[in-house]
């Protein structure tokens, strides 16, 4: 079977790598892919701009999938999901892992997402929605701080401000609604109560359609919990980023916590997806705050997280492609997920200056002996293939790559991951040195 994977980040490289391990997969077509997928076994990068067989007005992803005889599609990023790419694949009779457009709005609109949570009793922070800057500012002044300001639409991780003071909150309202920094995403704001606690990420597979609901087969199956480290510097300091590294599983997340998460967040979400009659076959990301009053949902993402994917998928002791098939055909409920006993640590190496301006086109070199000794797997995010040889890579983004390593103990995984990081060199390379360590976790505590 040939599979098309849409996207170009570290998440997509990890998905492709995991799919390629399956005996049922012959070829993985990556559109457009990156410098990592270019050299991954069974993977072929295709640039839509270079395809002369795409007719005018034809969806390029669908055209490539047909041309390459793909029997399944997997969509990585949120933007094409929000725009309805899954719907287009299904119209072309290509089964797609990724929710259709209606369900994808759970990430595309914070307002819609919060309304869904409230309607179906999902444990979350209280919130209000505003389209007027003056009304939003008045609410902030009355409510006080700390408080959380969120742009309604997709803002590439730049639309959320946790304000410690009223002044910071008012500045955030002004910035998001008036500056144009996040474009149309900031025309509407969701302002919500600040939650104190420690953050975790729970990724899950989803298989929900009206038909599966009638047959009792609609389900959400959670993966092992993970933790992303979003702040740039050690000790969870500095500006927010797209993610500086991840670890899974988590010693501070007990079975009792996961049981409460299922009862208060996962099960009401499943009920909501069924009641709304969504065709949601794909993945969901629960951003969760562990508070003294139990787990509370911060946000939904309608795809796998990045860099959590780089820590969670390597621990899967089952066939990822077969799981995708189970998502699509309604048999996920009975699909057995087995996990490797141990830990995965995945620190991210970024370009100097990130998340601000950074240089591109820097040559990446690897100490192959050191990398091999570490056992770490490099998942490429912001790098493209060079032209000299098969392992020639050039930086092209802020988050360049992750070094993901397994260990039977956390200490072993951590040491191997950072041994892998030490094997990577490029101009301006920067990384956190505390991924997964005590004090490194993102917390709701000001």
The 8 nearest C-alpha neighbors of each residue, nearest first, counted from 0:
[[1, 24, 25, 23, 70, 2, 26, 69],
 [0, 2, 69, 26, 25, 27, 70, 24],
 [3, 1, 71, 27, 69, 72, 70, 28],
 [2, 4, 28, 72, 27, 29, 64, 69],
 [5, 3, 73, 29, 74, 72, 28, 30],
 [6, 4, 74, 30, 75, 29, 73, 3],
 [7, 5, 75, 11, 30, 32, 76, 31],
 [6, 8, 32, 33, 31, 11, 380, 9],
 [9, 7, 380, 11, 10, 6, 12, 381],
 [8, 10, 380, 12, 379, 11, 378, 13],
 [9, 11, 13, 8, 305, 12, 308, 14],
 [10, 12, 14, 8, 13, 9, 6, 75],
 [11, 13, 9, 15, 10, 14, 36, 378],
 [12, 14, 16, 10, 11, 15, 309, 17],
 [15, 13, 11, 17, 16, 12, 18, 10],
 [14, 16, 18, 12, 17, 13, 19, 11],
 [17, 15, 13, 19, 14, 18, 12, 20],
 [16, 18, 14, 20, 15, 19, 13, 319],
 [19, 17, 15, 20, 320, 16, 21, 319],
 [18, 20, 16, 21, 17, 41, 15, 24],
 [19, 21, 18, 17, 22, 16, 24, 318],
 [22, 20, 23, 19, 24, 18, 318, 320],
 [21, 23, 24, 20, 25, 19, 318, 320],
 [22, 24, 21, 0, 25, 320, 321, 20],
 [25, 23, 0, 21, 22, 26, 1, 19],
 [26, 24, 0, 1, 23, 41, 27, 22],
 [25, 27, 1, 41, 24, 42, 28, 2],
 [28, 26, 42, 2, 3, 1, 41, 29],
 [27, 29, 3, 43, 42, 2, 44, 4],
 [30, 28, 44, 4, 32, 31, 3, 43],
 [31, 29, 5, 32, 45, 6, 44, 46],
 [30, 32, 46, 45, 29, 44, 7, 6],
 [33, 31, 7, 29, 30, 44, 36, 6],
 [34, 32, 383, 7, 35, 36, 37, 382],
 [33, 35, 383, 384, 37, 382, 36, 392],
 [36, 34, 379, 37, 33, 38, 39, 12],
 [35, 37, 39, 38, 33, 12, 34, 32],
 [38, 36, 34, 35, 44, 39, 33, 43],
 [37, 39, 36, 35, 40, 389, 34, 42],
 [40, 38, 36, 42, 37, 35, 41, 16],
 [39, 41, 42, 38, 19, 16, 36, 43],
 [40, 42, 26, 27, 19, 39, 25, 43],
 [43, 41, 27, 39, 40, 28, 26, 36],
 [42, 44, 28, 29, 37, 27, 45, 41],
 [45, 43, 29, 32, 37, 31, 30, 28],
 [44, 46, 30, 31, 29, 47, 43, 28],
 [45, 47, 31, 48, 49, 30, 44, 50],
 [48, 46, 50, 49, 59, 45, 31, 30],
 [49, 47, 46, 50, 51, 45, 59, 53],
 [48, 50, 47, 46, 51, 45, 52, 53],
 [51, 49, 47, 52, 48, 53, 46, 45],
 [50, 52, 53, 49, 48, 54, 47, 55],
 [51, 53, 50, 54, 62, 66, 63, 49],
 [54, 52, 51, 62, 50, 59, 57, 55],
 [53, 55, 57, 52, 56, 51, 62, 59],
 [56, 54, 57, 53, 58, 59, 52, 51],
 [55, 57, 54, 58, 53, 59, 62, 61],
 [56, 58, 54, 55, 59, 53, 62, 61],
 [57, 59, 61, 60, 62, 56, 87, 53],
 [60, 58, 62, 61, 57, 63, 47, 53],
 [61, 59, 63, 62, 58, 64, 30, 47],
 [60, 62, 64, 58, 63, 59, 88, 65],
 [63, 61, 59, 65, 60, 64, 53, 58],
 [64, 62, 66, 60, 65, 61, 67, 59],
 [63, 65, 61, 69, 67, 62, 66, 68],
 [66, 64, 68, 62, 63, 67, 61, 69],
 [65, 67, 63, 64, 68, 62, 69, 52],
 [66, 68, 64, 65, 69, 63, 1, 28],
 [69, 67, 65, 66, 64, 70, 1, 2],
 [70, 68, 1, 2, 64, 67, 71, 3],
 [69, 71, 1, 2, 93, 0, 68, 94],
 [70, 72, 2, 94, 69, 93, 95, 3],
 [73, 71, 95, 3, 2, 4, 96, 94],
 [72, 74, 96, 4, 95, 3, 5, 75],
 [75, 73, 5, 97, 4, 76, 96, 72],
 [74, 76, 6, 5, 11, 73, 302, 77],
 [77, 75, 78, 6, 74, 79, 302, 80],
 [76, 78, 80, 79, 81, 302, 301, 75],
 [77, 79, 81, 80, 76, 82, 153, 107],
 [80, 78, 82, 84, 81, 77, 83, 76],
 [81, 79, 77, 83, 82, 78, 84, 103],
 [82, 80, 103, 78, 100, 79, 83, 107],
 [81, 83, 79, 80, 84, 78, 100, 103],
 [84, 82, 100, 80, 86, 85, 81, 99],
 [83, 85, 87, 86, 79, 80, 82, 88],
 [86, 84, 99, 88, 87, 83, 95, 97],
 [87, 85, 89, 99, 83, 84, 88, 90],
 [88, 86, 84, 90, 85, 89, 91, 83],
 [87, 89, 93, 91, 85, 90, 86, 61],
 [88, 90, 92, 93, 86, 91, 87, 94],
 [91, 89, 87, 92, 88, 86, 93, 85],
 [90, 92, 88, 89, 93, 87, 61, 65],
 [93, 91, 89, 90, 94, 88, 70, 87],
 [92, 94, 88, 89, 91, 71, 70, 95],
 [95, 93, 71, 89, 92, 72, 88, 96],
 [94, 96, 72, 73, 85, 71, 97, 93],
 [97, 95, 281, 73, 280, 72, 74, 323],
 [96, 98, 281, 280, 74, 95, 85, 73],
 [99, 97, 279, 280, 281, 102, 103, 85],
 [98, 100, 85, 86, 101, 102, 83, 278],
 [99, 101, 83, 103, 81, 102, 80, 82],
 [102, 100, 103, 99, 104, 277, 98, 81],
 [101, 103, 104, 100, 98, 99, 277, 105],
 [102, 104, 100, 81, 105, 101, 98, 301],
 [103, 105, 107, 106, 102, 108, 101, 81],
 [106, 104, 112, 103, 107, 102, 108, 299],
 [107, 105, 300, 104, 108, 299, 301, 103],
 [106, 108, 104, 153, 152, 105, 81, 103],
 [109, 107, 152, 151, 111, 110, 106, 104],
 [108, 110, 151, 112, 111, 113, 152, 106],
 [111, 109, 113, 108, 112, 151, 189, 114],
 [112, 110, 114, 108, 109, 113, 115, 105],
 [111, 113, 105, 109, 115, 110, 114, 108],
 [114, 112, 116, 110, 115, 111, 109, 117],
 [113, 115, 111, 117, 112, 116, 118, 110],
 [116, 114, 112, 118, 113, 117, 111, 119],
 [117, 115, 121, 113, 114, 119, 118, 120],
 [116, 118, 114, 120, 115, 119, 113, 121],
 [119, 117, 115, 116, 120, 114, 121, 271],
 [118, 120, 116, 117, 271, 121, 267, 115],
 [119, 121, 117, 118, 116, 122, 267, 263],
 [120, 122, 116, 264, 267, 119, 263, 123],
 [123, 121, 295, 263, 264, 296, 120, 124],
 [124, 122, 295, 296, 121, 297, 125, 116],
 [123, 125, 192, 191, 126, 194, 295, 122],
 [126, 124, 192, 191, 123, 127, 190, 117],
 [127, 125, 191, 190, 192, 124, 189, 128],
 [126, 128, 190, 189, 191, 129, 125, 188],
 [127, 129, 189, 188, 190, 110, 126, 130],
 [130, 128, 188, 131, 187, 135, 189, 127],
 [129, 131, 187, 186, 188, 132, 128, 135],
 [132, 130, 134, 133, 129, 135, 187, 186],
 [133, 131, 135, 134, 136, 130, 172, 176],
 [132, 134, 136, 135, 131, 137, 138, 130],
 [135, 133, 137, 131, 136, 132, 138, 129],
 [134, 136, 132, 138, 133, 137, 129, 131],
 [137, 135, 139, 133, 138, 134, 169, 132],
 [136, 138, 134, 140, 135, 139, 133, 141],
 [139, 137, 135, 141, 136, 140, 142, 134],
 [140, 138, 136, 142, 137, 141, 143, 135],
 [139, 141, 137, 138, 143, 142, 136, 165],
 [142, 140, 138, 139, 143, 137, 136, 144],
 [143, 141, 139, 140, 138, 144, 146, 137],
 [142, 144, 140, 139, 141, 165, 145, 146],
 [145, 143, 146, 164, 165, 163, 162, 142],
 [144, 146, 163, 162, 164, 193, 143, 147],
 [145, 147, 144, 193, 162, 192, 161, 191],
 [146, 148, 161, 191, 190, 193, 160, 162],
 [147, 149, 190, 160, 159, 189, 161, 146],
 [150, 148, 159, 189, 188, 158, 151, 190],
 [149, 151, 185, 188, 158, 184, 152, 187],
 [152, 150, 109, 108, 188, 187, 184, 110],
 [153, 151, 184, 108, 107, 150, 154, 109],
 [154, 152, 107, 184, 155, 151, 108, 106],
 [153, 155, 158, 157, 156, 181, 184, 152],
 [156, 154, 157, 153, 158, 241, 181, 77],
 [155, 157, 154, 158, 241, 159, 240, 153],
 [158, 156, 154, 155, 159, 181, 239, 160],
 [157, 159, 150, 154, 149, 156, 181, 160],
 [160, 158, 149, 148, 157, 150, 161, 156],
 [161, 159, 148, 147, 162, 149, 171, 158],
 [162, 160, 147, 146, 148, 163, 159, 145],
 [161, 163, 168, 167, 146, 145, 164, 160],
 [164, 162, 145, 144, 161, 167, 445, 146],
 [165, 163, 144, 167, 166, 162, 145, 168],
 [164, 166, 168, 144, 167, 143, 169, 140],
 [165, 167, 169, 164, 168, 170, 162, 163],
 [168, 166, 170, 164, 162, 165, 169, 171],
 [167, 169, 165, 171, 162, 170, 166, 172],
 [168, 170, 172, 166, 171, 167, 136, 165],
 [169, 171, 167, 173, 168, 172, 174, 166],
 [172, 170, 174, 168, 169, 173, 175, 167],
 [173, 171, 169, 175, 170, 174, 176, 168],
 [174, 172, 170, 171, 177, 176, 175, 169],
 [175, 173, 171, 178, 172, 177, 176, 170],
 [174, 176, 185, 172, 173, 177, 171, 178],
 [175, 177, 185, 186, 173, 174, 172, 178],
 [176, 178, 173, 174, 179, 175, 172, 185],
 [179, 177, 174, 180, 175, 176, 173, 181],
 [178, 180, 182, 181, 177, 175, 176, 183],
 [179, 181, 178, 182, 175, 174, 177, 185],
 [182, 180, 179, 154, 184, 185, 175, 183],
 [183, 181, 179, 184, 180, 185, 186, 154],
 [182, 184, 185, 186, 181, 152, 179, 187],
 [185, 183, 152, 182, 151, 150, 181, 186],
 [184, 186, 150, 176, 175, 187, 183, 181],
 [187, 185, 183, 176, 184, 130, 188, 151],
 [186, 188, 130, 185, 151, 129, 150, 184],
 [189, 187, 150, 129, 151, 149, 128, 185],
 [188, 190, 128, 149, 127, 151, 110, 148],
 [191, 189, 148, 127, 126, 147, 149, 128],
 [190, 192, 126, 147, 125, 124, 127, 146],
 [193, 191, 146, 124, 125, 126, 147, 194],
 [192, 194, 146, 147, 145, 191, 195, 124],
 [195, 193, 443, 192, 196, 124, 290, 288],
 [196, 194, 443, 444, 290, 193, 442, 197],
 [195, 197, 290, 443, 289, 442, 288, 444],
 [196, 198, 442, 289, 288, 443, 441, 199],
 [199, 197, 288, 287, 441, 442, 289, 196],
 [198, 200, 226, 287, 225, 286, 288, 201],
 [201, 199, 286, 225, 226, 285, 224, 287],
 [200, 202, 224, 285, 284, 225, 203, 222],
 [203, 201, 284, 222, 283, 221, 285, 303],
 [202, 204, 221, 222, 283, 220, 282, 284],
 [203, 205, 282, 220, 219, 281, 221, 283],
 [206, 204, 219, 281, 282, 280, 218, 207],
 [205, 207, 280, 326, 218, 217, 329, 279],
 [208, 206, 217, 279, 280, 278, 211, 218],
 [207, 209, 278, 211, 210, 277, 212, 279],
 [210, 208, 212, 276, 211, 213, 273, 207],
 [211, 209, 213, 208, 212, 214, 207, 217],
 [210, 212, 216, 217, 208, 214, 213, 209],
 [211, 213, 217, 209, 215, 210, 214, 216],
 [214, 212, 210, 211, 215, 209, 216, 217],
 [213, 215, 211, 212, 216, 210, 217, 209],
 [216, 214, 212, 213, 217, 211, 218, 210],
 [215, 217, 211, 214, 212, 329, 332, 218],
 [218, 216, 207, 212, 211, 206, 215, 208],
 [217, 219, 206, 332, 205, 216, 207, 220],
 [218, 220, 205, 204, 206, 221, 203, 269],
 [221, 219, 204, 203, 218, 205, 222, 332],
 [222, 220, 203, 202, 204, 219, 223, 201],
 [223, 221, 203, 202, 224, 201, 220, 204],
 [222, 224, 248, 225, 221, 201, 247, 311],
 [225, 223, 201, 248, 200, 247, 222, 249],
 [226, 224, 247, 200, 248, 246, 199, 307],
 [225, 227, 199, 245, 246, 200, 228, 247],
 [226, 228, 245, 244, 229, 307, 242, 225],
 [229, 227, 243, 244, 242, 230, 441, 245],
 [228, 230, 242, 240, 239, 243, 227, 241],
 [231, 229, 239, 235, 236, 238, 237, 232],
 [232, 230, 237, 238, 240, 239, 229, 236],
 [231, 233, 236, 237, 230, 431, 235, 234],
 [234, 232, 235, 431, 433, 236, 432, 439],
 [233, 235, 439, 236, 438, 232, 433, 440],
 [236, 234, 230, 439, 233, 441, 232, 440],
 [237, 235, 232, 234, 230, 233, 231, 238],
 [236, 238, 231, 232, 230, 239, 235, 233],
 [239, 237, 230, 231, 240, 236, 354, 232],
 [238, 240, 230, 229, 231, 237, 241, 354],
 [241, 239, 229, 242, 230, 354, 231, 238],
 [240, 242, 229, 156, 243, 239, 305, 398],
 [243, 241, 229, 240, 228, 244, 306, 227],
 [244, 242, 347, 228, 229, 346, 231, 431],
 [245, 243, 346, 347, 345, 228, 242, 227],
 [244, 246, 227, 345, 307, 226, 306, 310],
 [245, 247, 344, 226, 225, 310, 343, 435],
 [248, 246, 225, 343, 249, 342, 310, 311],
 [247, 249, 224, 225, 223, 342, 246, 250],
 [250, 248, 251, 252, 247, 225, 224, 246],
 [249, 251, 252, 248, 253, 247, 409, 224],
 [250, 252, 249, 253, 256, 248, 254, 197],
 [253, 251, 250, 249, 256, 254, 257, 224],
 [252, 254, 256, 255, 251, 257, 250, 249],
 [255, 253, 257, 256, 258, 252, 259, 260],
 [254, 256, 258, 253, 257, 259, 252, 260],
 [257, 255, 259, 253, 258, 254, 252, 260],
 [256, 258, 260, 254, 259, 255, 261, 253],
 [259, 257, 255, 261, 260, 256, 254, 262],
 [260, 258, 262, 256, 261, 257, 263, 255],
 [261, 259, 257, 264, 263, 258, 262, 294],
 [260, 262, 265, 258, 259, 264, 266, 263],
 [261, 263, 259, 260, 266, 264, 258, 265],
 [262, 264, 260, 122, 261, 259, 121, 265],
 [265, 263, 121, 260, 261, 267, 266, 122],
 [264, 266, 261, 268, 267, 269, 260, 262],
 [265, 267, 269, 268, 262, 261, 264, 270],
 [268, 266, 270, 269, 121, 264, 265, 119],
 [269, 267, 271, 265, 266, 270, 264, 272],
 [270, 268, 266, 272, 271, 267, 265, 273],
 [269, 271, 267, 273, 268, 272, 274, 266],
 [272, 270, 268, 274, 273, 269, 119, 275],
 [271, 273, 269, 275, 270, 274, 277, 268],
 [272, 274, 276, 270, 271, 275, 269, 212],
 [273, 275, 271, 276, 272, 270, 277, 269],
 [274, 276, 272, 273, 277, 271, 270, 102],
 [277, 275, 273, 274, 209, 272, 278, 208],
 [278, 276, 275, 279, 272, 102, 208, 273],
 [279, 277, 208, 207, 99, 280, 98, 276],
 [278, 280, 98, 207, 277, 102, 281, 99],
 [281, 279, 206, 98, 205, 97, 96, 207],
 [280, 282, 97, 96, 205, 98, 204, 279],
 [281, 283, 204, 302, 205, 203, 303, 301],
 [282, 284, 301, 302, 203, 300, 202, 303],
 [285, 283, 202, 300, 299, 201, 303, 301],
 [284, 286, 201, 299, 200, 287, 298, 202],
 [287, 285, 200, 298, 297, 296, 284, 299],
 [286, 288, 296, 199, 297, 295, 198, 285],
 [289, 287, 198, 295, 197, 294, 196, 290],
 [288, 290, 294, 196, 197, 293, 198, 295],
 [289, 291, 196, 293, 292, 294, 195, 288],
 [290, 292, 293, 289, 196, 195, 294, 194],
 [293, 291, 290, 294, 289, 295, 196, 195],
 [292, 294, 290, 291, 289, 295, 259, 256],
 [295, 293, 289, 288, 260, 290, 287, 296],
 [296, 294, 123, 122, 288, 287, 289, 297],
 [295, 297, 287, 123, 298, 122, 286, 288],
 [298, 296, 286, 287, 123, 295, 288, 124],
 [299, 297, 286, 296, 285, 300, 287, 106],
 [298, 300, 285, 284, 106, 286, 105, 301],
 [299, 301, 284, 106, 302, 283, 298, 285],
 [300, 302, 283, 103, 106, 282, 284, 299],
 [303, 301, 282, 283, 300, 284, 75, 304],
 [302, 304, 284, 282, 308, 202, 283, 305],
 [305, 303, 307, 308, 306, 284, 302, 10],
 [306, 304, 307, 10, 308, 303, 9, 242],
 [305, 307, 308, 309, 245, 304, 244, 242],
 [308, 306, 305, 304, 310, 309, 245, 311],
 [307, 309, 311, 310, 306, 305, 312, 304],
 [308, 310, 307, 306, 311, 13, 312, 345],
 [311, 309, 307, 343, 308, 246, 345, 247],
 [310, 312, 308, 314, 313, 309, 247, 307],
 [311, 313, 315, 314, 308, 310, 309, 17],
 [314, 312, 315, 311, 310, 309, 343, 17],
 [315, 313, 339, 312, 311, 338, 316, 343],
 [316, 314, 338, 312, 317, 313, 339, 337],
 [315, 317, 338, 337, 339, 314, 318, 336],
 [318, 316, 315, 337, 319, 336, 338, 322],
 [317, 319, 321, 320, 21, 322, 316, 20],
 [318, 320, 322, 321, 18, 317, 323, 17],
 [321, 319, 323, 322, 18, 318, 21, 324],
 [322, 320, 324, 318, 323, 319, 325, 21],
 [321, 323, 325, 319, 320, 324, 326, 318],
 [324, 322, 320, 326, 321, 325, 319, 327],
 [323, 325, 321, 327, 322, 326, 328, 320],
 [326, 324, 331, 330, 322, 328, 323, 327],
 [327, 325, 206, 323, 331, 324, 329, 328],
 [326, 328, 324, 325, 329, 280, 323, 206],
 [329, 327, 325, 330, 326, 324, 331, 206],
 [328, 330, 331, 326, 327, 325, 216, 206],
 [329, 331, 325, 332, 328, 333, 334, 326],
 [332, 330, 325, 334, 326, 333, 329, 206],
 [333, 331, 330, 334, 218, 216, 217, 329],
 [334, 332, 331, 330, 335, 325, 216, 329],
 [333, 335, 331, 332, 336, 330, 325, 322],
 [336, 334, 333, 337, 317, 331, 332, 322],
 [335, 337, 317, 334, 338, 316, 315, 222],
 [336, 338, 316, 317, 335, 315, 339, 314],
 [339, 337, 316, 315, 314, 340, 336, 317],
 [338, 340, 314, 316, 341, 315, 337, 342],
 [341, 339, 338, 407, 342, 314, 406, 408],
 [340, 342, 407, 408, 406, 339, 343, 405],
 [343, 341, 406, 409, 405, 247, 248, 412],
 [342, 344, 405, 310, 247, 404, 246, 412],
 [343, 345, 246, 404, 403, 413, 412, 310],
 [344, 346, 403, 245, 402, 244, 310, 401],
 [347, 345, 244, 401, 402, 434, 243, 245],
 [346, 348, 401, 244, 243, 400, 430, 349],
 [349, 347, 430, 400, 429, 399, 401, 398],
 [350, 348, 398, 399, 429, 397, 428, 430],
 [349, 351, 397, 428, 353, 427, 357, 352],
 [350, 352, 427, 353, 428, 357, 429, 349],
 [351, 353, 357, 355, 356, 354, 350, 358],
 [354, 352, 355, 397, 351, 350, 357, 356],
 [353, 355, 240, 352, 397, 356, 238, 239],
 [356, 354, 353, 352, 357, 397, 351, 238],
 [357, 355, 352, 353, 354, 358, 351, 397],
 [358, 356, 352, 353, 351, 350, 355, 359],
 [357, 359, 360, 350, 356, 351, 361, 352],
 [360, 358, 395, 394, 361, 357, 396, 393],
 [359, 361, 394, 393, 395, 362, 358, 382],
 [362, 360, 394, 393, 359, 426, 425, 363],
 [361, 363, 393, 425, 392, 360, 364, 394],
 [364, 362, 425, 392, 424, 393, 361, 365],
 [363, 365, 424, 423, 425, 362, 366, 391],
 [366, 364, 423, 422, 367, 424, 363, 370],
 [365, 367, 422, 369, 368, 370, 423, 364],
 [366, 368, 370, 369, 365, 371, 422, 372],
 [369, 367, 371, 370, 366, 372, 422, 373],
 [370, 368, 372, 366, 371, 367, 422, 373],
 [369, 371, 367, 419, 373, 372, 368, 422],
 [372, 370, 368, 374, 373, 369, 367, 375],
 [371, 373, 369, 370, 374, 368, 375, 419],
 [374, 372, 415, 370, 375, 371, 419, 418],
 [373, 375, 371, 372, 404, 370, 376, 415],
 [376, 374, 404, 403, 373, 419, 402, 416],
 [375, 377, 403, 402, 404, 378, 374, 419],
 [378, 376, 402, 401, 379, 403, 375, 400],
 [377, 379, 401, 400, 9, 12, 13, 376],
 [378, 380, 400, 35, 9, 377, 399, 381],
 [379, 381, 9, 8, 400, 399, 382, 398],
 [382, 380, 396, 399, 395, 398, 394, 379],
 [383, 381, 394, 395, 393, 34, 399, 380],
 [384, 382, 34, 33, 393, 392, 395, 385],
 [385, 383, 34, 392, 391, 393, 386, 37],
 [384, 386, 391, 392, 387, 393, 383, 388],
 [385, 387, 388, 384, 391, 389, 392, 390],
 [388, 386, 385, 391, 389, 390, 384, 392],
 [389, 387, 391, 390, 386, 385, 384, 392],
 [388, 390, 391, 38, 387, 386, 384, 385],
 [391, 389, 388, 392, 384, 38, 385, 387],
 [390, 392, 385, 388, 389, 384, 387, 386],
 [393, 391, 384, 385, 363, 383, 362, 390],
 [394, 392, 362, 360, 361, 382, 383, 363],
 [393, 395, 382, 360, 361, 359, 381, 396],
 [394, 396, 382, 381, 359, 360, 383, 393],
 [397, 395, 381, 398, 399, 394, 382, 359],
 [398, 396, 350, 353, 349, 399, 381, 354],
 [397, 399, 349, 381, 396, 400, 380, 348],
 [398, 400, 381, 380, 349, 382, 348, 397],
 [401, 399, 379, 380, 348, 378, 347, 398],
 [400, 402, 347, 378, 346, 377, 345, 348],
 [403, 401, 377, 345, 376, 375, 416, 346],
 [402, 404, 345, 376, 375, 344, 416, 401],
 [405, 403, 375, 416, 412, 343, 344, 415],
 [406, 404, 343, 412, 342, 344, 407, 403],
 [407, 405, 412, 411, 408, 342, 341, 409],
 [406, 408, 341, 342, 411, 340, 409, 405],
 [409, 407, 406, 411, 410, 341, 342, 412],
 [408, 410, 412, 342, 411, 413, 406, 407],
 [411, 409, 413, 408, 412, 414, 406, 407],
 [410, 412, 406, 414, 408, 409, 413, 415],
 [411, 413, 406, 405, 409, 415, 404, 410],
 [414, 412, 410, 416, 411, 415, 344, 409],
 [415, 413, 411, 417, 416, 412, 418, 410],
 [414, 416, 373, 418, 412, 417, 413, 404],
 [417, 415, 404, 419, 413, 418, 414, 403],
 [416, 418, 420, 419, 414, 415, 421, 413],
 [417, 419, 415, 421, 416, 420, 373, 414],
 [420, 418, 416, 370, 417, 422, 421, 375],
 [419, 421, 417, 422, 418, 423, 402, 416],
 [420, 422, 418, 419, 423, 417, 424, 369],
 [421, 423, 366, 419, 420, 365, 370, 369],
 [424, 422, 365, 420, 421, 364, 366, 425],
 [423, 425, 364, 363, 365, 422, 428, 426],
 [426, 424, 363, 428, 362, 361, 427, 364],
 [425, 427, 428, 361, 424, 362, 351, 350],
 [426, 428, 351, 350, 425, 429, 352, 349],
 [429, 427, 350, 425, 426, 351, 349, 348],
 [430, 428, 349, 348, 351, 350, 427, 431],
 [431, 429, 348, 347, 349, 432, 428, 243],
 [432, 430, 233, 433, 232, 434, 243, 346],
 [431, 433, 434, 430, 233, 417, 346, 232],
 [434, 432, 436, 431, 233, 439, 435, 234],
 [435, 433, 436, 244, 432, 346, 439, 431],
 [434, 436, 246, 433, 439, 437, 440, 245],
 [435, 437, 433, 439, 434, 438, 440, 413],
 [438, 436, 439, 435, 440, 433, 234, 434],
 [437, 439, 234, 440, 436, 235, 433, 441],
 [438, 440, 234, 235, 437, 436, 433, 434],
 [441, 439, 438, 442, 228, 235, 197, 437],
 [442, 440, 198, 235, 228, 197, 439, 443],
 [441, 443, 197, 444, 196, 198, 440, 195],
 [442, 444, 195, 196, 194, 197, 445, 441],
 [443, 445, 195, 442, 196, 194, 197, 441],
 [444, 443, 163, 145, 195, 442, 162, 161]]
